[in-house]
Amino acid sequence: MIQFYKKRDFGTFISDSFNFFKLYGKNYFKSYLLINGLLLILMVVVVIFGYRELFSQIFGSNMNGDTYYFEKYFSDNAGMLIAVALLTFLLFMILAIVSYLFPVFYLKRIAQGANSIKTDEIVGDFKNNAAKIAKLCIGLIFIVTPLAFFVMGFSYILIFLIIGIFLIFLIYPTLFNVITFLMYDYFNSDRRFFESLSYSIRAQFSYPNGREKSPYWKYWGGSIIMITIISIISSVFTYIPLIFFYGAVLTSAPDGKFEQNPFTGAAGIVFLYFMEFLCCYHSFFPISCT
């Protein structure tokens, strides 16, 4: 049993993250895959059937002297392509929301004493917090995201002065931690959005009493380590299919089949693994920094 709401040093911070998956990993990923798996499958189906013909035109335009240009195809099917793009964006947003908030609701129930959590209970938490989720999304899109882009853009400009490189290594994990703290505090307290945002920023640099050493480097280091570990694990599932893909492309004579249906064969595997890679990042990141 993991004790929540206690101060941890850097070593305990990392070890308890692994202990969580050791104790609850089976139940956690079972519920996670049941909820997100359906969304991910739906998104893959929409992209494949919605954009298969589009990519066929991109790869196959003007081959063998054809005059069927990509621009003409887009103008003739603009309505359908825009509708598919909006649907894909909506599904992606829903997938992101569910992926990032799933560990928030899961850990909340674990902290309340539950040992095994059913998928229906997590779905119920999403329904019961629909209004707060909507407010969170609005705040993230119109307040947090513009500020984050401004800070990151300023850091990239400073790359020319060398110092920007170090700022990027500091800012990216810090922004991630701020957003993570924001989500956990917003759904585990009675604070409003701006109050939770203020707390999530202040919590990176000091404890509530203000007398103890700053926890910034502990949080920053924990994020760096977990991001590195997850990147290495995820690369196993992404580089292997890429090797097969490039092997197939380099050793096969062009016959036009790829241009006719770019989502078949190795390319389809790469696309599916890309979606798995994206889902993997969503599933691990929020839980690794709690």
C-alpha positions in Angstrom: 0.0 0.0 0.0 1.4 3.4 -1.1 1.0 6.3 1.3 -0.2 9.4 -0.4 0.1 13.1 0.6 3.5 12.8 2.2 6.8 14.6 1.5 9.2 12.5 -0.5 12.9 12.9 -1.2 14.2 12.4 -4.8 15.0 8.7 -4.3 11.6 7.9 -2.8 9.9 10.0 -5.4 11.2 7.7 -8.2 10.9 4.4 -6.3 7.3 5.0 -5.3 6.4 5.7 -8.9 7.6 2.2 -9.8 6.0 0.7 -6.7 2.7 2.1 -7.9 2.8 0.2 -11.1 4.0 -2.9 -9.3 1.0 -2.8 -7.0 -1.7 -1.4 -9.3 -0.3 -1.7 -12.8 -2.4 -4.6 -13.9 -5.7 -3.0 -12.9 -4.6 0.4 -14.0 -3.7 -0.6 -17.6 -6.7 -2.9 -17.9 -9.1 0.0 -17.3 -6.9 2.4 -19.3 -6.9 0.2 -22.4 -10.6 -0.4 -22.2 -11.4 3.3 -22.2 -8.7 4.6 -24.4 -8.5 1.6 -26.7 -11.9 2.2 -28.1 -11.1 5.8 -28.7 -7.8 4.9 -30.3 -9.4 2.3 -32.6 -12.1 4.8 -33.7 -9.5 7.4 -34.4 -7.4 5.0 -36.5 -10.4 3.9 -38.5 -11.4 7.5 -39.2 -7.9 8.5 -40.3 -7.4 5.4 -42.5 -10.7 5.6 -44.3 -10.9 9.3 -44.3 -7.5 10.1 -45.6 -6.6 6.9 -47.5 -7.7 8.4 -50.9 -6.0 11.7 -50.0 -2.6 10.2 -49.4 -3.0 8.1 -52.5 -3.4 11.3 -54.5 -0.4 12.9 -52.7 1.9 9.9 -53.5 0.4 9.1 -56.8 -0.3 12.5 -58.5 1.2 12.9 -61.9 2.6 9.4 -62.1 2.6 7.7 -65.5 1.6 11.0 -67.1 -1.6 11.4 -65.2 -3.2 14.8 -65.1 -5.2 14.2 -61.9 -3.5 16.8 -59.7 -3.7 16.9 -56.0 -5.1 20.5 -56.1 -8.1 19.4 -58.2 -8.8 16.4 -55.8 -8.7 18.8 -52.8 -11.1 21.3 -54.4 -13.5 18.5 -55.4 -13.5 17.0 -52.0 -12.9 19.9 -49.7 -16.1 19.4 -47.7 -15.3 15.8 -46.9 -11.7 16.5 -46.0 -12.6 19.3 -43.7 -15.3 17.2 -42.0 -12.8 14.3 -41.5 -10.2 16.8 -40.2 -12.6 18.2 -37.6 -13.7 14.7 -36.6 -10.1 13.6 -36.2 -9.3 16.7 -34.2 -12.3 16.1 -31.9 -11.3 12.5 -31.3 -7.7 13.5 -30.6 -8.9 16.1 -28.0 -11.1 13.5 -26.4 -8.3 11.0 -26.4 -5.9 13.5 -24.8 -8.5 14.5 -22.2 -9.3 11.0 -21.2 -5.6 9.9 -21.2 -4.4 12.8 -19.0 -7.3 12.8 -16.6 -7.6 9.0 -16.2 -4.7 8.8 -13.7 -6.1 11.8 -11.9 -9.4 10.0 -11.1 -7.6 6.6 -10.6 -5.2 7.9 -8.0 -8.0 9.8 -6.3 -9.9 6.6 -5.7 -6.7 4.8 -4.6 -6.0 7.6 -2.1 -9.5 7.1 -0.8 -8.7 3.5 0.1 -9.9 1.5 -3.0 -7.8 -1.5 -3.9 -9.3 -2.4 -7.2 -11.1 0.1 -9.4 -13.6 -0.8 -12.1 -13.8 0.9 -15.4 -17.4 1.9 -14.8 -16.2 3.9 -11.8 -13.7 5.9 -13.8 -16.3 6.5 -16.5 -18.6 7.7 -13.8 -16.0 10.1 -12.6 -15.7 11.6 -16.0 -19.4 12.1 -16.2 -19.7 13.6 -12.8 -16.9 16.1 -13.5 -17.9 17.0 -17.0 -18.4 20.7 -16.1 -14.9 21.0 -14.4 -13.4 19.2 -17.4 -14.9 21.7 -19.8 -13.5 24.6 -17.6 -10.1 23.0 -17.5 -10.0 22.6 -21.3 -11.0 26.2 -21.8 -8.3 27.4 -19.3 -5.6 25.2 -20.9 -6.4 26.2 -24.4 -6.9 30.0 -23.9 -4.6 30.7 -20.9 -2.0 28.1 -20.3 -1.2 27.2 -23.9 -0.5 30.8 -25.1 1.7 31.5 -22.1 3.6 28.2 -22.6 4.2 29.0 -26.3 5.4 32.5 -25.4 7.9 31.1 -22.8 9.1 28.4 -25.2 9.4 30.8 -28.1 11.4 33.2 -26.0 13.7 30.3 -25.0 14.2 29.3 -28.6 15.2 32.8 -29.5 17.8 32.7 -26.8 19.3 29.6 -28.3 21.4 32.0 -30.4 22.9 33.2 -27.1 23.6 29.6 -26.0 21.7 30.2 -22.7 18.5 29.2 -24.5 19.6 25.6 -24.7 19.8 25.4 -20.9 16.5 27.2 -20.5 14.7 24.7 -22.8 15.9 21.8 -20.6 14.6 23.6 -17.6 11.3 24.9 -19.1 9.9 21.8 -20.8 9.8 19.6 -17.6 8.7 22.6 -15.5 5.8 23.3 -17.8 4.8 19.6 -17.8 5.0 19.6 -14.0 2.9 22.7 -13.7 0.1 21.3 -15.9 0.2 18.0 -14.0 0.0 19.7 -10.7 -2.8 21.8 -12.0 -4.9 18.8 -13.0 -4.4 16.9 -9.8 -5.1 19.9 -7.6 -8.1 21.0 -9.6 -9.9 17.7 -9.2 -8.7 16.9 -5.7 -9.6 20.2 -4.0 -12.2 22.8 -3.9 -10.0 25.4 -5.6 -11.1 27.1 -8.8 -9.1 27.0 -12.0 -7.0 30.1 -11.4 -6.4 29.1 -7.7 -5.2 25.7 -8.8 -3.0 27.2 -11.5 -1.5 29.6 -9.0 -0.9 26.7 -6.6 0.7 24.5 -9.3 3.2 27.3 -10.2 4.1 28.1 -6.6 4.4 24.4 -5.7 7.3 24.0 -8.1 9.5 26.4 -6.1 8.4 26.2 -2.5 6.3 24.2 0.0 3.2 25.8 1.6 5.0 26.8 4.8 7.8 28.4 2.8 10.5 27.4 5.3 11.9 24.2 3.7 14.2 23.8 0.8 12.8 24.3 -2.6 11.5 21.1 -4.2 12.0 22.4 -7.8 15.1 20.2 -8.6 13.4 17.1 -7.2 10.4 17.6 -9.4 12.5 18.6 -12.4 14.9 15.6 -12.0 12.0 13.2 -11.5 10.4 14.3 -14.8 13.7 14.1 -16.7 14.3 10.5 -15.5 10.8 9.3 -16.2 10.7 11.0 -19.6 14.1 9.3 -20.5 12.9 5.9 -19.3 9.6 6.2 -21.2 11.4 7.4 -24.4 13.7 4.4 -24.3 10.8 1.9 -23.8 8.7 3.6 -26.4 11.5 3.6 -28.9 11.5 -0.2 -28.9 8.0 -0.1 -30.2 8.6 2.6 -32.8 12.0 1.8 -34.2 11.4 -1.9 -34.9 8.5 -1.3 -37.3 10.4 1.6 -38.9 13.3 -0.8 -39.7 10.9 -3.1 -41.4 9.3 -0.2 -43.2 12.5 1.2 -44.6 13.7 -2.4 -45.4 10.5 -3.0 -47.4 10.8 0.3 -49.2 14.5 -0.1 -50.1 14.3 -3.7 -51.2 11.0 -3.7 -53.1 10.6 -2.5 -56.7 8.1 0.2 -57.1 4.8 -1.1 -58.5 2.3 1.7 -57.7 0.6 -0.3 -54.9 2.0 2.0 -52.2 0.7 5.0 -54.0 -2.8 3.5 -54.4 -3.1 2.6 -50.8 -0.3 4.0 -48.6 -1.9 2.6 -45.4 -1.3 -1.0 -46.3 1.7 -3.1 -45.4 4.6 -1.6 -43.6 3.3 1.9 -43.8 0.1 0.9 -42.0 2.2 -0.7 -39.3 4.2 2.5 -38.9 1.0 4.5 -38.6 -0.5 2.2 -36.0 2.7 2.2 -34.0 2.7 6.0 -34.1 -0.7 6.0 -32.5 0.5 3.5 -29.9 3.5 5.7 -29.2 1.3 8.7 -28.7 -1.0 6.7 -26.4 1.9 5.4 -24.4 3.1 8.9 -23.6 -0.3 9.9 -22.5 -0.7 6.9 -20.2 2.7 7.2 -18.4 3.4 10.9 -18.1 0.7 12.0 -15.7 1.3 9.1 -13.3 5.1 9.4 -13.3 5.1 12.8 -11.6 2.7 12.3 -8.8 
